Amino acid sequence: MNFVEELRWRGMLHDMMPGTEELLQKEQVTAYLGIDPTADSLHIGHLCGVMMLRHLQRCGHKPLALIGGATGMIGDPSGKSAERNLLNEETLRHNQACIKKQLAKFLDFESDAPNRADLVNNYDWMKDFTFLDFAREVGKHITVNYMMAKDSVKKRLNGEARDGLSFTEFTYQLLQGYDYVHLNRERGCKLQMGGSDQWGNITTGTELIRRTNGGEAYALTCPLITKADGGKFGKTESGNVWLDARYTTPYTFYQFWLNVSDSDAERYIKIFTSLTKEEINDLVAQQNEAPHLRTLQKRLAKEVTIMVHSEEDYNAAVEASNILFGNATSEALKKLDENTLLAVFEGVPQFEISRETLNEGVKAIDLLVENAPVFPSKGEMRKMVQSGGVSLNKEKLASFEKNITSDDLLNNKYLLVQKGKKNYYLIIAK
């Protein structure tokens, strides 16, 4: 497989230094991509870069995932508005271990293949690097004029950031450049990849290699992913969409991909899956014939959820979706863990009641009118129960006199009331 051609048809190629494609066709190339370790999970904003590493390895080349332990401590001026917090080494190592575990779902770190992926951390070679070493070995090779000409620096100096540009951030491109020098020298790494906002930093690295040891070094970037409406990809009202189930449940993750627009689905399925061109063309044709079936979104959500989480999590997410939008049974509802239950019914009206009320038992009509006012009156509730329009935990409420106890609670804490087809209410026993 031709790596550059693979990126090109997938819409994952933005800039590339002359000679890069020829190098990749001539030999097995070691290439790296940097990842910021300020959290112990990646989010979907990292996914395009991770998929570049995945495609690189599938095309027979060797990927290095670089954890920016040192550079992540000081901040990068590329599109950022504030400097980062200093991480201690213990936090850094924890974050690194968590990120490697996530990357292992995309990359082969374990086999004996010559293009096995490796994880490196620039903190390991920067922590004992003194300022004098840095000034002598790095600083003298790059002029201030060269650094000032970079777009990321110019934007900050032209007043796009309130506080200007600190010296720490100004030197960021040299630090990142030195990573490339180190990996070029120690690992034979000839290609650095990243998002298009990293082009300036990456080319500083290639220039530094050229001036220090005359080695071969190339650069390649992917576009920054946006939504069709120009909005920021991967951000929701509740923040980032994380790859770790502790921060974003597999159900919420699945729903994110399922709900993208048709035009975004057609772009994203190329970028965020390993499906072939033929498979994707077939899915696009199906989508064009019957857009209401949302074939692209369903396949995209399936592929990414299985890749990031598991097939079991994907199946559970589909089942959870059916609870809200389909004719799922009470058994399916009872299988949901608490986080998924809350994710599925996020935004529905909630009522809190005292657990003692249920310990003693309470009639449904009293519970749903007085304790948790789902209905404004007992008369309205009686009418709706008699017409079969009220369900408790996905089971039709046969009698408004039914005694509700703590045995009816889901996850020992919740009752789900459904009024009509679409109106849900969550009662929380505290």
TORVO-286149 format. One record per residue (C-alpha): residue number from 0; x, z, y; residue in one letter. Coordinates in pm, 1 decimal. Layout:
REM TORVO-286149
 pos        X        Z        Y code
 NUM        X        Z        Y    A
...
END
This chain:
REM TORVO-286149
 pos        X        Z        Y code
   0      0.0      0.0      0.0    M
   1    113.5    -80.5    353.1    N
   2     86.6    241.2    554.5    F
   3     61.3     77.1    897.4    V
   4   -198.5   -171.1    774.0    E
   5   -394.3    118.9    621.4    E
   6   -396.7    302.4    956.6    L
   7   -478.4    -15.8   1145.2    R
   8   -800.6   -102.4    959.7    W
   9   -906.9    261.4    965.9    R
  10   -878.4    272.8   1346.6    G
  11   -603.0    536.4   1323.7    M
  12   -322.4    354.7   1503.7    L
  13   -266.3    399.5   1878.2    H
  14    102.5    351.5   1963.6    D
  15    397.7    253.2   1748.6    M
  16    761.9    205.0   1834.5    M
  17    901.4   -144.3   1759.9    P
  18   1061.2   -160.4   1414.3    G
  19    842.1    115.7   1263.7    T
  20    638.8   -113.8   1039.3    E
  21    950.0   -294.3    916.5    E
  22   1117.7     38.3    830.8    L
  23    812.6    154.5    633.2    L
  24    806.3   -168.0    432.0    Q
  25   1180.8   -156.5    362.9    K
  26   1224.1    196.3    218.0    E
  27   1063.6    528.6    133.6    Q
  28   1044.1    703.5    471.6    V
  29   1034.1   1076.4    542.9    T
  30    793.3   1140.2    830.9    A
  31    667.6   1455.5    996.4    Y
  32    374.8   1576.0   1201.2    L
  33    358.4   1903.5   1393.4    G
  34     78.1   2158.3   1359.4    I
  35     17.6   2447.2   1598.5    D
  36     -0.3   2777.0   1403.5    P
  37   -184.2   2988.6   1664.6    T
  38   -472.6   3047.5   1417.8    A
  39   -481.1   3110.1   1042.8    D
  40   -701.8   2806.0    987.1    S
  41   -698.7   2441.5   1083.5    L
  42  -1007.3   2297.1   1251.6    H
  43  -1141.3   1943.2   1234.1    I
  44   -944.4   1850.1   1546.1    G
  45   -637.2   1865.4   1316.8    H
  46   -792.7   1642.9   1051.8    L
  47   -688.4   1301.1   1184.1    C
  48   -320.9   1406.2   1177.6    G
  49   -359.5   1560.2    831.7    V
  50   -522.9   1239.6    705.5    M
  51   -225.5   1042.2    845.4    M
  52      3.4   1256.3    628.6    L
  53   -229.2   1203.8    331.4    R
  54   -231.1    823.6    372.3    H
  55    147.9    829.5    422.3    L
  56    196.7   1005.1     88.6    Q
  57    -53.3    777.1    -88.5    R
  58    152.2    481.8     38.6    C
  59    464.2    624.0   -132.9    G
  60    636.8    790.7    165.3    H
  61    737.0   1155.7    201.4    K
  62    533.7   1375.8    439.4    P
  63    665.6   1686.1    615.9    L
  64    410.9   1917.4    776.1    A
  65    589.4   2104.1   1052.9    L
  66    443.3   2438.2   1154.4    I
  67    534.4   2485.7   1519.7    G
  68    619.2   2854.3   1498.6    G
  69    866.3   2836.4   1785.4    A
  70    702.5   2572.0   2004.6    T
  71    357.5   2720.9   1939.9    G
  72    473.5   3036.3   2114.8    M
  73    530.7   2873.7   2451.4    I
  74    264.4   2610.0   2511.5    G
  75    260.0   2234.8   2545.2    D
  76    170.9   2073.5   2879.6    P
  77     -2.3   1779.4   2707.8    S
  78   -361.5   1820.5   2817.2    G
  79   -353.4   2200.5   2802.7    K
  80   -452.3   2418.8   3094.1    S
  81   -292.0   2747.6   2995.2    A
  82     13.5   2878.4   2814.5    E
  83    -27.3   3024.0   2470.3    R
  84     11.8   3381.4   2363.5    N
  85    331.2   3496.1   2198.8    L
  86    285.1   3544.0   1823.5    L
  87    480.6   3803.9   1629.6    N
  88    660.8   3688.5   1314.9    E
  89    421.2   3864.4   1077.3    E
  90    119.6   3682.7   1229.1    T
  91    312.2   3357.0   1227.4    L
  92    397.0   3385.6    855.8    R
  93     37.3   3477.3    770.8    H
  94    -93.4   3174.9    964.0    N
  95    165.1   2950.8    798.5    Q
  96     62.6   3061.2    446.1    A
  97   -307.4   3004.8    523.0    C
  98   -242.1   2660.0    672.4    I
  99    -30.5   2554.3    372.1    K
 100   -313.5   2652.4    139.2    K
 101   -547.4   2427.0    335.6    Q
 102   -298.6   2139.2    350.0    L
 103   -255.0   2159.2    -28.6    A
 104   -607.6   2015.5    -61.0    K
 105   -486.4   1699.7    112.9    F
 106   -120.5   1673.1     10.3    L
 107     81.8   1709.8   -308.7    D
 108    328.0   1996.5   -254.7    F
 109    375.6   2083.3   -621.4    E
 110    477.4   1779.5   -827.4    S
 111    827.6   1651.0   -901.2    D
 112    754.3   1320.1   -728.0    A
 113   1028.5   1207.4   -487.2    P
 114    767.7   1188.4   -209.7    N
 115    636.6   1541.3   -265.8    R
 116    517.9   1697.7     61.5    A
 117    712.0   1986.0    218.1    D
 118    616.4   2246.8    475.3    L
 119    874.8   2342.8    737.0    V
 120    859.4   2583.3   1031.4    N
 121   1067.0   2522.6   1344.5    N
 122   1086.5   2899.5   1398.5    Y
 123   1333.5   2904.5   1107.2    D
 124   1593.4   2696.2   1293.2    W
 125   1504.3   2798.6   1648.2    M
 126   1493.6   3179.8   1615.4    K
 127   1874.5   3219.2   1624.3    D
 128   1934.1   2931.2   1866.4    F
 129   2070.6   3082.3   2188.3    T
 130   1996.1   2955.5   2536.4    F
 131   2362.2   2853.8   2570.3    L
 132   2341.4   2655.2   2244.1    D
 133   2026.4   2487.5   2371.1    F
 134   2181.3   2398.7   2709.5    A
 135   2493.1   2255.7   2544.5    R
 136   2343.5   2076.1   2241.8    E
 137   2013.7   1957.3   2384.7    V
 138   1983.5   1997.3   2761.4    G
 139   2287.3   1792.1   2858.3    K
 140   2163.1   1479.7   2677.4    H
 141   1832.5   1432.6   2863.7    I
 142   1806.7   1399.9   3242.0    T
 143   1545.1   1575.0   3451.4    V
 144   1445.0   1230.6   3584.4    N
 145   1362.4   1122.4   3227.0    Y
 146   1155.2   1436.7   3167.8    M
 147    971.6   1406.3   3500.4    M
 148    864.5   1051.7   3417.6    A
 149    649.4   1168.2   3123.5    K
 150    274.3   1145.0   3185.5    D
 151    209.9   1496.5   3054.5    S
 152    450.6   1639.2   3314.1    V
 153    334.1   1414.5   3598.2    K
 154    -28.9   1515.1   3549.0    K
 155     55.3   1884.6   3574.3    R
 156    275.6   1835.8   3880.1    L
 157     13.1   1625.4   4054.9    N
 158   -217.8   1920.9   4072.8    G
 159   -436.6   1867.5   3766.3    E
 160   -356.9   2224.4   3663.2    A
 161   -415.7   2510.6   3902.8    R
 162    -90.9   2691.1   3831.8    D
 163    145.6   2393.3   3817.9    G
 164    398.5   2371.7   3537.2    L
 165    617.9   2658.3   3423.5    S
 166    983.4   2606.1   3326.2    F
 167    890.0   2711.6   2971.3    T
 168    636.8   2432.9   2940.8    E
 169    865.6   2183.9   3113.2    F
 170   1125.9   2239.1   2840.2    T
 171    866.4   2192.9   2565.1    Y
 172    949.5   1825.2   2517.1    Q
 173   1315.7   1918.4   2461.7    L
 174   1224.3   2180.4   2202.8    L
 175    998.7   1936.3   2019.5    Q
 176   1269.9   1672.8   2055.4    G
 177   1522.1   1907.1   1894.8    Y
 178   1289.6   1951.9   1593.4    D
 179   1316.5   1578.2   1538.1    Y
 180   1697.5   1591.2   1574.9    V
 181   1714.4   1874.8   1319.8    H
 182   1484.5   1703.0   1067.2    L
 183   1659.5   1370.1   1117.9    N
 184   1996.6   1532.9   1046.8    R
 185   1895.6   1776.9    769.9    E
 186   1611.4   1588.5    599.0    R
 187   1677.3   1222.8    680.5    G
 188   1346.7   1214.5    867.5    C
 189   1307.7    883.8   1054.8    K
 190    946.9    897.8   1177.1    L
 191    746.4   1144.3   1381.7    Q
 192    368.2   1112.0   1400.9    M
 193    105.8   1279.8   1616.8    G
 194   -189.9   1233.3   1847.5    G
 195   -162.1    987.2   2135.4    S
 196   -119.5   1278.2   2380.0    D
 197    211.2   1354.8   2201.9    Q
 198    372.1   1014.8   2267.9    W
 199    587.9   1149.1   2552.7    G
 200    718.9   1443.1   2347.4    N
 201    780.8   1225.9   2040.4    I
 202    973.7    959.8   2229.6    T
 203   1187.4   1231.6   2388.8    T
 204   1285.4   1316.8   2030.5    G
 205   1377.0    958.0   1944.7    T
 206   1583.8    935.6   2265.3    E
 207   1759.1   1264.6   2185.5    L
 208   1851.2   1139.5   1836.2    I
 209   1981.5    814.4   1980.0    R
 210   2198.3    998.2   2235.4    R
 211   2328.6   1273.8   2005.9    T
 212   2403.0   1107.6   1674.0    N
 213   2284.1    748.7   1705.5    G
 214   2046.8    793.2   1410.5    G
 215   1741.9    582.7   1331.4    E
 216   1420.9    734.5   1468.9    A
 217   1073.4    596.5   1522.0    Y
 218    737.9    711.4   1660.9    A
 219    374.9    647.9   1566.5    L
 220     56.5    801.9   1707.9    T
 221   -314.3    802.8   1628.4    C
 222   -587.4    791.1   1894.3    P
 223   -749.9   1113.7   2007.2    L
 224  -1086.4   1122.3   1833.3    I
 225  -1390.5   1130.5   2058.9    T
 226  -1763.6   1097.3   2012.1    K
 227  -1943.1    773.3   2100.8    A
 228  -2086.7    939.1   2412.2    D
 229  -1736.7   1032.3   2528.5    G
 230  -1778.4   1400.0   2437.6    G
 231  -1508.9   1605.9   2269.3    K
 232  -1496.9   1565.0   1892.3    F
 233  -1518.3   1877.3   1677.1    G
 234  -1658.5   2114.5   1937.2    K
 235  -2005.1   2262.2   1892.1    T
 236  -2196.0   2517.1   2096.5    E
 237  -2046.4   2788.5   1879.7    S
 238  -1689.3   2655.9   1919.8    G
 239  -1451.5   2481.8   1679.2    N
 240  -1557.9   2355.0   1337.9    V
 241  -1300.9   2529.4   1115.9    W
 242  -1176.9   2437.1    769.8    L
 243  -1188.1   2802.2    659.1    D
 244  -1524.8   2913.5    520.4    A
 245  -1478.7   3253.4    690.2    R
 246  -1516.7   3088.0   1030.3    Y
 247  -1742.6   2790.0    953.6    T
 248  -1960.8   2809.0    642.7    T
 249  -1950.6   2507.1    408.7    P
 250  -2319.5   2454.3    495.2    Y
 251  -2249.1   2440.2    871.3    T
 252  -1944.3   2219.4    802.3    F
 253  -2156.6   1980.8    592.3    Y
 254  -2429.2   1973.9    858.5    Q
 255  -2175.2   1882.1   1128.5    F
 256  -2084.5   1558.5    948.2    W
 257  -2442.6   1488.3    840.4    L
 258  -2561.6   1497.2   1201.4    N
 259  -2311.7   1259.1   1363.9    V
 260  -2451.4    943.8   1524.4    S
 261  -2459.8    610.3   1338.5    D
 262  -2173.8    462.5   1543.9    S
 263  -1961.9    776.4   1500.1    D
 264  -2033.4    783.8   1124.0    A
 265  -1899.8    428.2   1090.3    E
 266  -1573.6    526.5   1265.4    R
 267  -1536.0    870.1   1108.4    Y
 268  -1582.2    756.1    747.2    I
 269  -1272.9    536.8    789.0    K
 270  -1066.5    812.8    949.7    I
 271  -1169.6   1122.0    754.4    F
 272  -1205.4    993.0    397.7    T
 273   -989.0    805.4    148.7    S
 274  -1263.8    559.0     56.4    L
 275  -1147.0    198.3     28.2    T
 276  -1226.7    -79.1    274.9    K
 277  -1464.7   -237.6     20.4    E
 278  -1653.6     88.2    -41.3    E
 279  -1691.0    150.6    331.1    I
 280  -1804.7   -208.3    402.5    N
 281  -2067.4   -167.7    130.0    D
 282  -2189.2    161.6    281.9    L
 283  -2202.5      5.7    631.8    V
 284  -2414.0   -282.2    492.2    A
 285  -2653.1    -31.2    330.7    Q
 286  -2675.3    160.3    658.1    Q
 287  -2756.0   -156.3    854.0    N
 288  -3033.6   -246.8    608.9    E
 289  -3195.2     98.3    618.3    A
 290  -3057.6    315.1    902.6    P
 291  -3324.6    583.6    845.7    H
 292  -3169.0    668.2    506.7    L
 293  -2845.2    772.6    686.2    R
 294  -2630.5    645.7    397.1    T
 295  -2306.3    667.1    598.3    L
 296  -2365.3   1021.2    721.2    Q
 297  -2456.9   1146.1    373.7    K
 298  -2147.8    993.4    211.8    R
 299  -1920.5   1107.5    497.2    L
 300  -2053.5   1464.7    473.3    A
 301  -2010.4   1461.8     94.7    K
 302  -1653.3   1328.2     94.6    E
 303  -1521.5   1559.5    366.8    V
 304  -1700.6   1872.6    237.7    T
 305  -1565.4   1820.9   -116.6    I
 306  -1214.7   1747.1     15.5    M
 307  -1202.2   2054.6    243.2    V
 308  -1406.8   2296.0     31.0    H
 309  -1521.5   2193.6   -320.4    S
 310  -1788.4   2001.8   -507.2    E
 311  -1962.7   2332.2   -577.3    E
 312  -1973.4   2411.0   -204.3    D
 313  -2104.8   2061.7   -133.4    Y
 314  -2385.2   2100.2   -389.8    N
 315  -2472.3   2442.7   -245.1    A
 316  -2482.5   2294.1    106.7    A
 317  -2719.6   2016.4     -7.7    V
 318  -2939.5   2273.9   -179.1    E
 319  -2936.3   2490.2    134.4    A
 320  -3039.1   2186.1    342.3    S
 321  -3333.8   2132.1    109.4    N
 322  -3450.8   2487.9    175.8    I
 323  -3496.0   2408.1    542.1    L
 324  -3600.5   2042.5    521.6    F
 325  -3728.4   1992.4    165.6    G
 326  -3940.1   2158.7   -100.7    N
 327  -3685.7   2405.4   -237.7    A
 328  -3793.2   2694.6   -459.0    T
 329  -3760.9   3067.9   -402.9    S
 330  -3490.7   3067.2   -675.1    E
 331  -3276.0   2836.0   -460.7    A
 332  -3331.6   3060.9   -159.7    L
 333  -3230.3   3372.0   -354.1    K
 334  -2901.2   3205.7   -456.0    K
 335  -2784.9   3171.6    -93.9    L
 336  -2514.4   3411.3     15.2    D
 337  -2572.4   3597.1    342.2    E
 338  -2346.4   3376.2    558.1    N
 339  -2513.0   3056.3    437.2    T
 340  -2860.6   3204.4    477.7    L
 341  -2780.9   3294.1    840.1    L
 342  -2623.8   2951.5    898.4    A
 343  -2928.8   2770.5    757.7    V
 344  -3169.6   2969.7    973.2    F
 345  -2952.2   2991.8   1281.7    E
 346  -3173.5   2971.9   1588.7    G
 347  -3503.8   3061.2   1419.6    V
 348  -3694.8   3356.0   1573.9    P
 349  -3581.3   3691.3   1433.5    Q
 350  -3748.6   4028.9   1414.9    F
 351  -3589.4   4360.8   1324.0    E
 352  -3780.4   4625.7   1131.9    I
 353  -3691.7   4965.5    995.9    S
 354  -3585.1   4969.6    630.8    R
 355  -3798.5   5283.0    582.8    E
 356  -4108.0   5068.8    643.1    T
 357  -4025.7   4868.6    330.5    L
 358  -3909.6   5165.2    125.5    N
 359  -4261.7   5300.7    153.3    E
 360  -4419.1   4955.0    118.4    G
 361  -4631.1   4778.5    379.6    V
 362  -4920.1   4532.7    361.6    K
 363  -4823.5   4177.3    456.1    A
 364  -5089.1   4166.9    728.7    I
 365  -4952.4   4481.8    893.3    D
 366  -4592.2   4367.0    856.8    L
 367  -4648.4   4021.9   1011.4    L
 368  -4876.5   4130.5   1295.7    V
 369  -4761.6   4480.4   1392.8    E
 370  -4401.9   4535.9   1266.9    N
 371  -4278.9   4178.8   1312.9    A
 372  -4531.2   3987.3   1527.0    P
 373  -4511.1   3648.3   1356.1    V
 374  -4887.3   3622.4   1418.7    F
 375  -5061.6   3728.1   1740.9    P
 376  -5363.9   3866.4   1554.0    S
 377  -5480.6   3968.1   1207.5    K
 378  -5765.9   3718.7   1229.7    G
 379  -5525.6   3426.2   1276.0    E
 380  -5306.8   3545.1    989.5    M
 381  -5605.5   3581.9    752.5    R
 382  -5716.2   3226.2    828.1    K
 383  -5370.8   3080.6    768.0    M
 384  -5313.1   3276.0    443.7    V
 385  -5653.2   3163.1    312.0    Q
 386  -5564.5   2798.8    384.0    S
 387  -5231.9   2838.5    198.2    G
 388  -5019.8   2800.7    511.5    G
 389  -4801.1   3113.6    483.9    V
 390  -4499.2   3162.3    256.9    S
 391  -4275.0   3461.7    204.8    L
 392  -3928.3   3381.5     69.0    N
 393  -4050.5   3029.0    -18.5    K
 394  -4344.3   3157.6   -226.2    E
 395  -4702.5   3105.2   -105.6    K
 396  -4856.9   3431.0     14.4    L
 397  -5169.9   3457.0   -200.7    A
 398  -5312.3   3765.0    -27.6    S
 399  -5268.0   3915.0    317.6    F
 400  -5306.7   4254.5    146.8    E
 401  -4991.2   4196.5    -62.9    K
 402  -4762.3   4500.8    -59.8    N
 403  -4414.7   4411.7     66.7    I
 404  -4128.4   4642.0    -39.7    T
 405  -3748.3   4648.1    -21.1    S
 406  -3748.7   4471.8   -361.6    D
 407  -3860.9   4156.6   -177.4    D
 408  -3552.4   4149.3     46.9    L
 409  -3303.6   3862.4     22.0    L
 410  -2943.1   3988.8     11.3    N
 411  -3100.0   4337.1     37.4    N
 412  -3162.2   4272.2    407.8    K
 413  -3380.6   3968.9    493.5    Y
 414  -3733.3   3836.3    456.5    L
 415  -3801.7   3469.6    529.3    L
 416  -4149.5   3388.9    658.4    V
 417  -4274.6   3032.3    682.9    Q
 418  -4582.9   2955.8    892.9    K
 419  -4710.6   2603.6    838.5    G
 420  -4457.0   2335.5    744.1    K
 421  -4185.5   2383.2   1002.2    K
 422  -4204.9   2729.0   1159.2    N
 423  -3962.3   2981.1   1013.0    Y
 424  -3905.8   3345.5   1102.3    Y
 425  -3634.2   3576.8    976.9    L
 426  -3714.7   3946.2    941.9    I
 427  -3410.6   4173.1    924.5    I
 428  -3441.8   4521.2    772.1    A
 429  -3205.1   4769.4    935.2    K
END
